[in-house]
Amino acid sequence: MAKQQGNRRTFKELCADYVLNILEQDERMRFEEMLDEATEEERKLYQQMRTKGNDLLFSDRDDPSPEQLREELLEAVEDKDKGDSDHSLEHVGAASDEETFEEEADSGETHVSLTLVTSIVLGFICLSLVFYAFSLRSEISDQESTIVSQEEEIADLENEMNELQEMLSVMDSRQLHVVRLLGMEANPFGYGNVIWDSQNNRAVVQLAELPDAGKGGQYQFWAIFDNKAIDIRSFSVNNHGEVLFLIENLDGLNKRKDFSFAVTLESDGGSSQPDGEMHLMGSFDGQ
């Protein structure tokens, strides 16, 4: 950098002497060689020197000395270079400020764009989470309903299993009696069996070929002795007209030599006496 500044200074001084025509022959040739290889900036300096040198040489004043003209020429060109340099710096500064402003503007726009994109993405994520939460809640509700339903089915199956175990225990009794039930006039095709454990006063009841009780009706099972009908229980049949159940409240029958079982179709809500149609009936004779 220092070498370049030295070469420029040398070129500038020789240029001033060349323009004022005060160089020796060898120095003049040297400068002309330098001018042939001069840069664009040095050629511009040479043109400035020639213009200013001509102004000084043809000015209306007393004949100045070559040294005085040389100093004035160098000073005038130096002032011009300084002005150009300041102007260049101002231009660079302005350009720099403008570029900074543009960069800040671009940065601001980029920041705004990123913020907008981020907001949109977050918005979609929030909406997706909300929909997922609703879907999950609905799914959980459905699963809870299914679980409740399954728990009820399990409870029903457990009850049936317990009842079947009780029925099997009836079969293990030493004192078993079978009472056959036959169809009556209202249902001549119906039939059934009562397996009575007289030792424990329990019985397993199996009935078939009973029509649907219909809306507002229900079947009742009776024990009849001494011209009295005792309500044992009410029941319904499946789609095939069949039913299987356990009776555990037959206290007193073991002390009687004869009694009967009967099935009637009563109004919904039951009856204290067999008022409806008699569908099945069978008797036990202890003899």
Number of C-alpha atoms within 10 A of each C-alpha: 5 7 8 9 10 11 11 15 12 13 18 19 15 21 26 27 23 21 20 20 12 15 16 11 9 9 14 17 13 12 20 15 11 15 15 9 11 15 11 9 9 17 15 11 18 22 13 17 23 17 12 18 25 13 12 17 15 8 10 8 8 6 9 10 8 14 12 9 18 19 13 16 26 19 12 16 20 13 12 13 14 12 12 12 12 12 12 12 13 12 12 12 12 12 12 13 12 12 12 12 12 12 12 12 12 12 12 12 12 12 12 12 12 12 12 12 12 12 12 12 12 12 12 12 12 12 12 12 12 12 12 12 12 12 12 12 12 12 12 12 12 12 12 12 12 12 12 12 12 12 12 12 12 12 12 12 12 12 12 13 12 12 16 16 12 17 20 12 11 23 16 10 15 11 12 17 15 15 19 19 24 20 21 19 11 13 16 13 14 21 21 22 19 22 20 24 23 20 12 17 16 23 25 22 20 17 21 20 18 26 17 17 17 11 8 9 16 21 24 24 20 21 20 18 16 9 7 11 17 16 17 14 13 18 14 18 18 12 10 11 15 18 17 19 15 17 17 13 13 17 11 9 18 16 9 12 11 15 18 19 22 22 27 23 27 21 17 14 9 18 16 9 14 19 12 17 15 19 24 27 23 21 18 15 10 11 5
